Amino acid sequence: MECQWKPDEQGLQQILQLLKESQSPDTSTQRSVQQKLEQLNQYPDFNNYLIFVLTKLKTEGKMWMLSLIDCIIFIIKTHKHTLCDGLSLLSHAGLNGALLCICLCSSGILITTIASKGELQNWPELLPKLCLLLDSEDYNTCEGAFGALQKICEDSAEILDSDMLDRPLNVMIPKFLQFFKHNSPKIRSHAIACVNQFIISRTQALMLHIDPFIENLFALSGDEEPEVRKNVCRALVMLLEVRLDRLLPHMHNIIEYMLQRTQDQDENVTLEACEFWLTLAEQPVCKEVLCGHLPKLIPVLVNGMKYSEIDIILLKGDVEEDEAIPDNEQDIRPRFHRSRTVAQQHEGGDSIEEEDDDEDDLDDDETISDWNLRKCSAAALDVLANVFRDDLLLHILPLLKELLFHPEWLIKESGILVLGAIAEGCMQGMIPYLPELIPHLVQCLSDKKALVRSITCWTLSRYAHWVVSQPPDIYLKPLMTELLKRILDSNKRVQEAACSAFATLEEEACTELVPYLSFILDTLVFAFSKYQHKNLLILYDAIGTLADSVGHHLNKPVIAQSNTQKYFVATVCTSGSCLPLYLEVRQSSFALLGDLTKACFQHVKPCIANFMPILGTNLNPELISVCNNATWAIGEISIQMGSEMQPYVPMVLQQLVEIINRPNTPKTLLENTAITIGRLGYVCPQEVAPMLQQFIRPWCTSLRNIRDNEEKDSAFRGICTMITVNPGGVVQDFIFFCDAVASWMNPKDDLREMFYKVELCVPYENWIHFSDQFPLPLKERLAAFYGV
């Protein structure tokens, strides 16, 4: 093909001009290049021009090498050619040896594309050729080949250990191990990084060479190259999880080595080594092998919990008052600090409570990297406290005494973090010291440094359970008073930490807060006027938690006199109706509306005429979280309104029916929608029952698998009532209703009676003949529970 084909001179010059323009940094020029590429890609011989430039025009081919590779990637991405066609361009163009490696490594996108699309099998000579090039005497060729192989190992670890490629790892793993002793630190690092990709999966090819692998790691433990040390640490952390048996004989030396690396001068090495203590804490041998090393380890972890200079810069730790500075749009996201919040239970899950990870998240650090040495050290100390319990205090208390009362704020702040980190594991041993420490921490809430105030909020929340078990005037009242002051802090980070901590205190204290409700509500109301959008989400959470914690006490006349609930309702109404507002604000406001409906409906009811059109407008399944919470709030309002809900049914019913019939709707949204339709039908059966046939089948399939609870109870009462009004609407899908009824484990007696009456009222002339069509388990369950 290449010998017979000759380019048109004008077309060739057009291609060369295009390659030249592709090097321009000008945006408009780049846009023009893209347009021309799209046009040229329509021509079948466009590939031939690229091959011609690469192979025949040596000077131009070398000069425009990267641009040519970019053109090939463009061909692949446009899907006008298969990936295999694109790879053929490279192989047929005579790109062999070092040139092929340079092309591959100059274009990580190409390697990623090959790996992600599982196309390695379409270029079978690639891996053998790359492995062969590792032995090249030319350093650049060797490094280029290793760079390409590392990308492939990272993206295609599973397929490399499959029969599809004839298990190339059987050759590659021993090959990589040979380069652990290479004189180039970069190649040593590549070699370890490649092998590391196969540890967690316990790849057989690696397990067969596990002993020489570990021996080589030990030999590199003192390598002068930080990247090599980092990869050694990463390997040991993973081996600790999957091949502890091989490490145990050397555990003393490994622990000593990791202690050194956790104090490495390179921060990347330090962080990787610190992961070792987190993983070791999960192993059953932790207490036995680590006990003798605690005197050295604990000070190292504590030292790692101090903010670094770069952390403080990124956190703007020198900025004390920033409440007037608008939030960045990317900083505004939904924040749910407790698994109990409605917003979390009704947003994207199966209504199964998740663990509260806010405590370990240390969200005062959220603007810096997701994971850093401070967080890792704190997490390690936390899990080790749960392993060693009060035995850890022998090593912690002398340090705490020095840290907590240190004149330098940075050290004092780390001490407060330490105190919070050990709270769960060492609670019993800390009890004798808390009568002195809690008042000290309450004083620290007024510290002049915002970062001290914020971490103090978090640490106090970790001891909230102890606080509420003590005389309230001595501990609860002072803590509550100071936390409420911090909710009104002039620093946004402190506001956030205080709101989150106060929500935790609300959960622990519950009705203990009732005597202080007027003060609490006035403070939370005032916070609405101070907060930017991001912290409004946390404020909603705190208010929702308060409603859950004190319940009907919000309706007491002495509380109602302050009119704060009405302010909350008005605020929610405003937030929900302002459609341009960030989605997370509406999502949280609808969750809060549901909480307030349950806790103090008398203050919500006057605003229902305003709420319902807003909720109807937000029943958009494309915005799942907002739609979820709006749907749930409508259901809660229905139960409270009763028959007075009638004027509002037309505003929401059609949208709900469309959602429940929509394909690929998330499971939780389907369940919430079905429950709300059932509740609407319970209070307004005459309005909803005529549409029964349009939703009965998806309604039944959505609710047949959820556990018995109050929401399911009210929904099924609604469907039974609607069937009584319109029995014809269920006839076609009656088997689905029977199946849903059979999903109940223990319905209340009156609900069981409703099921029985419904089954009798459906116009089947021959029930026995009809029920004979049921699957045997369904038939037996209906007979056992309802006698039908």
C-alpha positions in Angstrom: 0.0 0.0 0.0 2.7 2.4 1.0 4.8 1.7 -2.2 1.9 2.2 -4.6 0.3 5.2 -2.9 1.6 8.7 -3.7 0.3 11.9 -2.1 -1.1 14.8 -4.0 1.4 17.7 -3.6 -1.2 20.2 -2.8 -2.8 17.9 -0.2 0.7 17.1 1.3 1.5 20.8 1.7 -1.9 21.3 3.4 -1.1 18.5 5.9 2.3 20.0 6.6 0.8 23.5 7.1 -1.7 21.9 9.5 1.0 20.3 11.5 2.9 23.6 11.8 -0.2 25.4 12.9 -0.9 22.8 15.6 2.2 24.0 17.4 0.7 27.5 17.9 -0.3 28.4 21.5 -3.1 30.7 20.1 -6.5 29.5 21.1 -8.2 30.6 17.8 -5.5 28.9 15.8 -6.0 25.7 17.8 -9.7 25.8 17.2 -9.1 26.2 13.5 -6.8 23.2 13.5 -9.5 21.1 15.1 -12.0 22.1 12.5 -9.6 21.2 9.7 -8.8 17.9 11.3 -12.5 17.1 11.4 -12.8 17.9 7.7 -9.7 16.0 6.7 -10.8 13.0 8.7 -13.7 12.5 6.3 -11.2 11.5 3.5 -10.2 7.8 3.4 -6.6 8.5 2.5 -6.0 11.0 5.4 -4.2 8.1 7.2 -1.9 7.6 4.2 -0.7 11.2 4.3 0.2 10.8 8.0 2.1 7.6 7.3 3.9 9.3 4.4 5.1 12.2 6.5 6.3 9.8 9.3 8.2 7.4 7.0 9.2 9.3 3.9 9.8 12.9 4.9 12.5 12.2 7.5 13.1 15.9 8.5 9.4 16.8 8.7 8.5 13.5 10.3 10.9 14.1 13.1 10.0 17.8 13.4 6.3 17.2 13.7 6.4 13.8 15.6 4.2 14.9 18.5 1.8 16.6 16.2 1.5 13.5 14.1 0.8 11.4 17.2 -1.9 13.9 18.3 -3.5 13.5 14.9 -3.6 9.7 15.3 -5.1 10.2 18.8 -7.7 12.5 17.2 -8.6 9.8 14.7 -9.1 7.3 17.5 -11.2 9.7 19.6 -13.5 10.7 16.7 -14.7 7.0 16.5 -14.6 7.3 12.7 -11.8 4.7 12.9 -11.4 1.9 15.4 -8.6 2.0 17.9 -7.0 -0.9 16.0 -6.9 1.3 12.9 -5.1 4.0 14.9 -2.6 1.5 16.2 -2.0 0.2 12.7 -1.0 3.7 11.7 1.9 3.4 14.2 3.0 -0.1 13.4 2.7 0.2 9.6 4.5 3.5 9.7 7.7 1.8 10.6 7.7 3.0 14.2 9.9 0.4 15.8 12.5 0.3 18.4 13.3 3.5 20.3 11.1 5.6 18.0 8.0 3.6 19.0 8.8 4.0 22.7 9.3 7.8 22.3 6.0 8.0 20.6 4.2 6.0 23.2 5.7 7.9 26.1 5.3 11.2 24.5 1.6 10.4 24.4 0.3 9.1 27.7 -3.2 9.6 26.3 -2.6 6.9 23.7 -1.4 4.4 26.2 -4.3 5.2 28.5 -6.7 4.8 25.5 -5.2 1.5 24.6 -5.5 0.2 28.2 -8.9 1.7 29.0 -10.5 0.2 25.9 -9.0 -3.2 26.5 -7.3 -3.1 23.1 -3.9 -4.6 24.1 -5.0 -7.8 22.5 -5.3 -6.0 19.2 -1.6 -5.1 19.3 0.0 -8.4 20.5 3.5 -7.4 19.6 3.4 -4.3 21.8 4.2 -5.9 25.2 7.0 -8.2 24.0 8.6 -5.3 22.1 8.5 -3.1 25.1 10.0 -5.7 27.3 12.7 -6.3 24.8 13.5 -2.6 24.7 14.1 -2.7 28.5 17.5 -4.3 27.7 18.5 -1.5 25.3 21.9 0.0 26.0 20.4 3.4 25.2 19.1 4.9 28.4 16.3 6.9 26.8 15.0 3.8 25.1 15.0 1.8 28.4 13.3 4.6 30.3 10.8 5.2 27.6 9.8 1.6 27.5 9.5 1.5 31.3 7.3 4.6 31.3 5.0 3.0 28.8 4.9 -0.3 30.7 4.1 1.5 34.0 1.1 3.2 32.4 -0.1 -0.2 31.0 0.4 -1.9 34.4 -1.6 0.8 36.2 -4.5 0.8 33.8 -4.6 -2.9 32.7 -3.5 -5.0 35.7 -6.4 -7.4 35.4 -6.0 -8.2 31.7 -2.3 -8.7 32.1 -3.0 -11.6 34.3 -5.5 -13.2 32.0 -5.4 -15.9 29.4 -6.6 -13.4 26.8 -3.0 -12.1 26.5 -1.4 -15.5 27.3 -0.5 -14.3 30.8 2.4 -12.0 30.0 3.1 -11.3 33.7 4.8 -14.7 33.9 7.6 -13.0 31.8 7.1 -9.4 32.9 7.4 -9.8 36.7 10.8 -11.6 36.7 11.9 -9.0 34.1 10.9 -6.1 36.4 12.7 -7.6 39.4 15.9 -7.6 37.5 15.8 -3.8 37.3 15.5 -3.3 41.0 19.3 -3.0 41.1 19.6 -0.8 38.0 22.1 2.1 38.4 19.4 4.6 37.4 17.1 5.7 40.3 14.3 6.5 37.8 14.4 3.0 36.3 14.5 1.4 39.8 11.4 3.5 40.7 9.6 2.4 37.5 10.4 -1.2 38.2 9.0 -1.2 41.7 5.9 0.8 40.6 5.2 -1.8 38.0 5.3 -4.7 40.4 3.3 -2.8 43.0 0.3 -2.9 40.8 -0.1 -6.6 41.3 0.2 -6.9 45.1 -3.3 -6.3 46.3 -4.8 -8.6 43.7 -2.4 -11.4 44.8 -1.4 -12.0 41.2 0.0 -15.5 40.9 3.0 -14.5 38.8 4.0 -12.2 41.7 3.2 -14.6 44.5 5.6 -17.1 42.8 8.4 -14.6 43.2 7.3 -13.1 46.5 10.4 -13.9 48.4 12.9 -12.4 45.9 10.5 -9.4 45.6 10.7 -8.8 49.4 14.4 -9.3 49.5 14.9 -6.7 46.7 12.6 -4.3 48.6 14.8 -4.6 51.7 17.9 -4.0 49.6 16.4 -0.7 48.4 15.2 0.4 51.8 18.0 3.0 52.1 17.9 4.2 48.5 19.0 7.8 48.0 16.1 8.5 45.6 12.9 9.6 47.4 10.6 8.1 44.7 12.3 4.7 45.2 11.8 5.0 49.0 8.2 6.0 48.5 7.5 3.0 46.3 9.2 0.7 48.8 7.0 2.0 51.5 3.9 1.6 49.4 4.9 -2.0 48.6 5.4 -2.9 52.3 2.0 -1.3 53.2 0.2 -3.5 50.7 2.2 -6.6 51.6 1.2 -6.1 55.2 -2.4 -6.5 54.0 -2.0 -9.5 51.7 1.1 -11.3 52.7 1.6 -10.7 56.4 3.0 -14.2 56.8 6.1 -13.3 54.7 6.7 -10.0 56.6 6.3 -11.4 60.2 9.8 -12.8 60.5 11.2 -9.4 59.7 8.5 -7.3 61.5 10.8 -5.7 64.1 13.1 -4.4 61.4 10.2 -3.3 59.2 8.7 -1.3 62.0 12.0 0.4 62.8 12.4 1.2 59.1 8.9 2.6 58.8 9.6 4.8 61.9 12.5 6.3 60.0 10.6 6.8 56.8 7.6 8.4 58.7 10.2 11.1 59.6 11.7 11.2 56.1 12.8 14.6 54.7 10.6 14.0 51.6 6.9 14.6 52.4 5.7 12.1 49.9 7.7 9.3 51.5 6.5 10.4 54.9 2.9 10.2 53.9 3.3 6.8 52.3 5.1 5.4 55.4 2.5 6.8 57.7 -0.1 4.6 55.9 1.7 1.6 57.4 0.4 2.3 60.9 -3.2 2.5 59.7 -2.9 -0.8 57.9 -1.0 -2.5 60.8 -3.7 -1.5 63.2 -6.2 -3.6 61.2 -4.0 -6.7 61.6 -4.6 -9.1 64.5 -0.9 -9.1 65.4 -0.8 -5.3 65.8 -0.8 -5.2 69.6 1.8 -8.0 69.9 4.3 -6.6 67.3 3.8 -2.9 68.0 3.6 -2.8 71.7 7.3 -2.3 72.3 7.6 0.4 69.7 4.9 2.7 71.1 7.4 5.0 73.0 9.0 5.9 69.7 5.9 5.8 67.4 3.5 8.0 69.4 5.7 11.1 69.4 6.3 10.6 65.7 2.5 10.5 65.0 1.9 13.4 67.3 4.5 15.5 65.6 2.9 14.7 62.2 -0.3 16.2 63.4 1.0 19.7 63.4 0.1 21.9 60.5 2.9 22.4 58.0 3.8 25.8 56.7 2.3 25.0 53.3 -0.9 23.8 55.1 -1.3 27.1 56.8 -0.7 29.1 53.6 -3.3 27.0 51.7 -5.7 27.2 54.6 -5.2 31.0 54.9 -4.5 30.4 58.5 -3.5 34.1 59.0 -7.0 35.2 57.9 -9.2 35.6 61.0 -12.3 37.4 59.6 -13.6 36.2 56.3 -17.4 35.9 56.8 -18.0 38.6 54.3 -16.0 37.0 51.5 -18.3 35.2 49.1 -17.8 31.5 48.7 -16.3 30.0 45.6 -18.8 28.1 43.6 -16.6 24.9 43.6 -16.6 25.1 47.4 -20.3 24.8 47.7 -21.4 21.2 47.9 -23.8 19.2 50.0 -22.5 18.4 53.4 -24.3 15.9 55.7 -22.6 15.5 59.0 -24.8 12.9 60.5 -26.2 9.7 59.0 -29.6 10.5 60.6 -30.3 13.5 58.5 -33.2 13.2 56.1 -31.2 14.7 53.3 -28.7 11.8 53.6 -31.2 9.1 54.1 -33.2 10.2 51.1 -30.3 11.0 48.8 -28.9 8.4 46.6 -28.8 5.4 49.0 -31.0 2.6 50.2 -32.1 4.3 53.4 -29.5 2.3 55.3 -27.6 4.5 57.6 -23.9 4.9 56.8 -21.1 5.4 59.3 -20.5 8.9 60.4 -17.1 9.6 58.9 -17.1 13.3 59.8 -15.1 12.6 62.9 -12.2 11.1 61.0 -12.4 13.5 58.2 -11.1 16.4 60.1 -12.9 18.7 57.7 -11.0 21.8 58.9 -8.4 20.7 56.3 -10.8 20.3 53.4 -9.2 23.1 51.3 -5.9 21.4 51.2 -5.2 18.0 49.7 -7.8 15.3 50.4 -5.2 13.3 52.3 -2.1 14.6 53.9 0.4 13.7 56.8 -1.7 15.6 59.4 -4.9 13.6 58.5 -3.0 10.3 58.2 -1.2 10.7 61.5 -4.5 11.7 63.3 -6.3 8.7 61.7 -3.5 6.4 62.7 -3.5 7.6 66.3 -7.3 7.2 66.3 -7.2 3.5 65.2 -4.3 2.7 67.4 -6.2 4.2 70.4 -9.0 1.7 69.6 -6.4 -1.2 69.5 -4.5 -0.3 72.7 -7.2 1.5 74.5 -6.1 3.0 77.8 -2.7 1.5 77.6 -1.9 4.2 75.0 -2.4 6.9 77.6 0.9 6.0 79.3 2.6 7.4 76.2 0.1 10.1 75.3 -0.6 11.9 78.6 3.0 13.3 79.1 2.9 14.8 75.6 -0.7 16.1 76.0 0.2 18.0 79.2 2.9 19.9 77.3 1.0 20.4 74.1 -2.4 21.6 75.4 -1.0 24.4 77.5 1.8 25.4 75.1 2.1 29.1 74.4 2.7 28.6 70.7 -0.7 28.3 69.0 0.5 25.8 66.4 1.6 23.3 69.0 -1.5 23.9 71.2 -3.7 23.3 68.1 -2.0 19.9 67.4 -2.5 18.9 71.1 -6.2 19.6 70.8 -6.4 17.5 67.7 -4.5 14.7 69.6 -7.1 14.9 72.4 -9.9 14.5 69.9 -8.2 11.6 68.0 -7.9 9.4 71.1 -11.4 10.2 72.4 -13.1 7.0 71.2 -10.4 4.5 72.0 -9.3 6.0 75.3 -12.5 7.4 76.7 -12.6 5.4 79.9 -9.0 6.3 80.8 -9.6 9.9 80.0 -12.7 10.3 82.3 -10.6 11.3 85.4 -9.0 14.1 83.4 -12.1 15.5 81.7 -13.4 17.7 84.6 -10.2 19.7 84.1 -9.8 19.4 80.3 -13.4 20.2 79.2 -13.4 23.7 80.8 -10.0 24.3 79.3 -11.3 23.4 75.9 -14.3 25.6 76.4 -11.9 28.4 77.0 -10.0 27.5 73.8 -13.2 28.2 71.9 -12.4 31.9 72.4 -8.8 31.6 71.3 -7.6 34.4 69.0 -6.6 31.9 66.3 -9.4 30.7 64.1 -7.7 27.3 63.4 -7.5 26.7 67.2 -11.2 27.6 67.6 -12.3 25.3 64.8 -10.3 22.2 65.9 -11.6 22.8 69.5 -15.2 22.6 68.2 -14.4 19.2 66.7 -12.6 17.8 69.7 -15.4 18.9 72.1 -17.9 17.1 69.9 -15.9 13.9 70.4 -16.6 14.2 74.2 -20.2 15.4 73.9 -21.5 12.1 75.3 -19.6 12.5 78.5 -20.6 16.2 78.8 -24.3 15.4 78.7 -24.0 12.8 81.4 -22.7 15.4 83.8 -24.6 18.1 85.8 -25.8 20.4 83.0 -25.0 23.7 84.7 -21.4 22.7 85.1 -20.6 21.4 81.7 -23.5 21.3 79.2 -24.6 24.9 79.6 -21.1 26.5 79.3 -20.3 24.3 76.3 -23.6 25.1 74.6 -23.2 28.8 75.3 -19.7 29.0 73.8 -20.5 26.8 70.8 -23.4 29.1 70.0 -21.0 32.0 70.1 -18.8 30.2 67.7 -21.7 29.6 65.4 -21.8 33.4 65.0 -18.0 33.5 64.6 -16.5 35.9 62.1 -14.5 33.1 60.5 -16.3 30.8 58.1 -14.2 27.7 59.0 -15.1 28.2 62.7 -18.8 28.7 61.8 -18.8 25.4 60.0 -17.0 23.5 62.7 -19.2 25.0 65.4 -22.4 24.1 63.5 -21.2 20.5 63.0 -20.2 20.2 66.7 -23.5 21.6 67.9 -25.4 19.2 65.8 -23.5 16.3 67.5 -24.3 17.9 70.9 -28.0 18.1 69.9 -28.0 14.4 69.1 -26.4 13.5 72.5 -28.4 16.0 74.6 -31.8 15.6 73.0 -34.5 17.0 75.4 -31.8 18.2 77.8 -31.7 21.2 75.4 -35.4 22.1 75.9 -34.7 24.7 78.7 -32.4 26.5 76.3 -34.4 26.3 73.1 -35.3 30.0 72.9 -31.6 31.0 73.2 -30.6 28.2 70.7 -33.3 29.2 68.1 -32.5 32.9 68.4 -28.8 32.2 67.7 -29.6 29.9 64.7 -31.9 32.5 63.2 -29.3 35.2 63.5 -26.8 32.9 61.7 -29.0 33.0 58.6 -28.1 36.6 58.2 -24.4 36.0 58.6 -23.7 32.8 56.6 -22.5 32.4 53.0 -24.1 29.7 50.9 -21.8 26.9 51.9 -22.3 27.2 55.6 -26.0 27.6 55.1 -26.0 23.9 54.2 -24.5 23.0 57.6 -26.8 25.4 59.4 -29.8 23.6 57.8 -28.4 20.3 59.0 -28.0 21.7 62.6 -31.6 22.9 62.5 -32.9 19.6 61.2 -31.0 17.7 63.9 -32.5 20.0 66.5 -36.0 19.3 65.2 -35.3 15.5 65.4 -33.7 15.8 68.9 -36.4 17.8 70.7 -39.4 16.9 68.6 -42.7 18.3 69.8 -41.0 20.6 72.4 -40.6 23.1 69.5 -44.3 23.6 69.8 -44.3 24.8 73.4 -45.9 28.3 73.7 -42.8 29.7 75.5 -40.7 28.7 72.5 -43.3 29.7 69.9 -43.3 33.3 71.3 -39.9 34.0 69.7 -41.4 33.3 66.2 -38.1 31.6 65.2 -39.8 28.6 63.7 -41.7 31.0 61.4 -38.4 32.5 60.4 -37.0 29.1 59.6 -40.0 28.3 57.5 -39.8 31.6 55.6 -36.1 31.0 55.0 -36.7 27.5 53.6 -39.4 28.9 51.4 -37.1 31.6 50.1 -34.2 29.1 49.5 -36.4 26.6 47.8 -38.1 29.2 45.5 -34.9 30.8 44.3 -34.3 28.4 41.5 -31.0 30.0 40.4 -29.5 29.1 43.8 -27.0 26.3 44.0 -28.7 22.9 43.8 -27.2 21.9 47.2 -29.0 24.8 48.9 -32.4 23.6 47.6 -31.5 20.1 48.4 -30.8 20.9 52.1 -33.7 23.3 52.4 -36.2 20.7 51.3 -34.7 18.2 53.8 -35.1 20.8 56.5 -38.6 21.5 55.4 -39.4 17.8 56.0 -37.9 17.9 59.5 -39.8 21.0 60.4 -43.0 19.5 59.1 -42.6 16.6 61.4 -41.5 18.7 64.4 -43.6 21.9 64.3 -46.2 21.7 61.5 -48.3 24.5 63.0 -45.6 26.9 61.9 -45.2 25.3 58.4 -48.9 25.1 57.7 -49.5 28.9 57.0 -46.9 28.7 54.3 -48.2 25.6 52.5 -49.7 27.6 49.7 -46.2 29.0 49.0 -44.4 25.7 49.5 -46.4 23.4 47.2 -45.8 25.2 43.9 -42.1 25.3 44.8 -41.9 21.7 45.6 -43.8 20.8 42.4 -41.4 22.9 40.3 -38.4 20.9 41.8 -39.8 17.5 41.0 -37.2 17.1 38.2 -35.6 13.6 38.2 -32.6 15.0 36.3 -31.6 16.6 39.6 -31.8 13.5 41.7 -30.9 14.9 45.2 -33.2 17.9 44.9 -36.0 15.8 43.5 -35.5 13.2 46.2 -35.9 15.6 49.1 -38.7 17.6 47.5 -40.6 14.3 47.0 -40.1 13.2 50.6 -41.1 16.6 51.9 -44.4 16.4 49.9 -45.1 13.1 51.5 -44.5 14.5 55.0 -46.7 17.5 54.3 -49.5 15.2 53.0 -49.6 13.2 56.3 -49.9 16.4 58.3 -52.4 18.2 56.0 -54.9 15.3 55.6 -57.8 16.1 53.4 -56.8 19.7 53.2 -54.1 18.6 50.8 -56.7 18.3 48.1 -56.1 21.7 46.3 -52.4 20.8 45.9 -52.6 17.3 44.5 -52.8 18.6 40.9 -49.6 20.5 41.4 -47.5 17.4 42.0 -49.3 14.2 41.1 -48.6 14.1 37.3 -44.9 14.7 37.9 -44.7 11.9 40.5 -46.5 9.5 38.2 -44.0 10.3 35.4 -41.0 9.8 37.8 -42.2 6.4 39.0 -42.7 5.3 35.3 -39.4 6.7 34.2 -36.8 4.1 33.1 -33.5 3.9 34.9 -34.7 6.0 37.8 -32.4 5.5 40.9 -33.9 3.0 43.4 -34.2 5.4 46.3 -36.0 8.0 44.2 -38.4 5.4 43.1 -39.1 4.3 46.7 -39.6 7.9 47.9 -41.9 8.6 45.0 -44.0 5.5 45.6 -44.3 6.4 49.3 -45.4 9.9 48.5 -47.9 8.8 46.0 -49.3 6.4 48.6 -49.5 9.1 51.2 -51.3 11.4 48.8 -53.8 8.7 48.0 -54.3 8.0 51.7 -55.4 11.6 52.4 -57.0 12.4 49.1 -58.1 9.1 47.5 -60.8 10.6 45.3 -58.1 12.8 43.6 -55.4 10.2 43.2 -57.3 6.9 42.6 -58.4 7.7 39.1 -54.7 7.5 38.0 -54.2 4.1 39.8 -53.7 2.1 36.6 -50.9 4.5 35.5 -48.6 3.8 38.5 -49.8 0.6 40.3 -47.2 -1.8 38.8 -44.1 0.3 39.3 -45.5 1.4 42.7 -45.7 -2.3 43.9 -42.3 -3.3 42.5 -40.6 -0.2 44.1 -41.9 -1.0 47.6 -41.9 -4.8 47.7 -38.3 -4.9 48.9 -38.1 -2.2 51.6 -38.3 -3.1 55.3 -41.4 -2.5 57.4 -41.5 1.0 58.7 -43.9 3.9 59.3 -43.4 5.4 55.8 -44.2 2.0 54.2 -47.2 1.6 56.5 -48.8 5.0 55.5 -48.1 4.3 51.8 -49.8 0.9 51.8 -52.8 2.3 53.7 -53.0 4.8 50.8 -52.9 2.2 48.1 -55.5 0.1 49.8 -57.8 3.1 50.1 -57.3 4.0 46.4 -58.1 0.4 45.4 -61.3 0.6 47.4 -62.2 3.7 45.5 -61.1 2.4 42.1 -60.8 -1.4 42.1 -60.8 -1.5 38.3 -57.5 0.4 38.3 -55.6 -2.6 39.9 -57.2 -5.6 38.1 -54.7 -5.8 35.3 -51.7 -5.8 37.7 -53.3 -7.3 40.8 -50.6 -10.0 41.1 -48.1 -7.2 41.6 -50.2 -5.9 44.5 -50.4 -9.3 46.0 -46.7 -9.7 45.7 -46.1 -6.4 47.4 -48.5 -7.3 50.2 -46.6 -10.5 50.8 -43.4 -8.5 51.3 -44.7 -7.4 54.8 -43.1 -9.2 57.7 -45.3 -7.9 60.5 -48.0 -5.4 59.4 -50.2 -3.9 62.1 -53.5 -5.6 62.7 -55.7 -2.9 61.1 -53.4 -2.8 58.0 -53.6 -6.6 57.7 -57.4 -6.2 57.7 -57.2 -3.6 55.0 -55.2 -6.1 52.8 -57.8 -8.8 53.4 -60.7 -6.5 52.4 -58.9 -5.3 49.3 -58.3 -8.8 48.1 -62.0 -9.5 48.6 -63.2 -6.3 46.8 -61.3 -6.8 43.6 -63.7 -8.1 40.9 -62.3 -11.5 40.2 -65.2 -14.0 39.6 -63.0 -16.9 40.3 -60.4 -16.0 42.9 -59.2 -19.6 43.3 -58.5 -19.9 39.6 -56.7 -16.6 39.6 -54.6 -17.3 42.6 -53.6 -20.7 41.1 -51.5 -18.7 38.7 -49.3 -17.3 41.5 -45.8 -18.6 42.1 -46.0 -21.2 44.9 -44.0 -19.1 47.6 -46.4 -16.2 47.0 -49.5 -18.4 47.1 -48.3 -20.0 50.4 -47.4 -16.7 52.0 -50.8 -15.1 51.2 -52.6 -18.2 52.5 -50.6 -18.2 55.7 -50.9 -14.5 56.5 -54.3 -13.6 55.1 -56.2 -16.8 54.6 -56.7 -16.3 50.8 
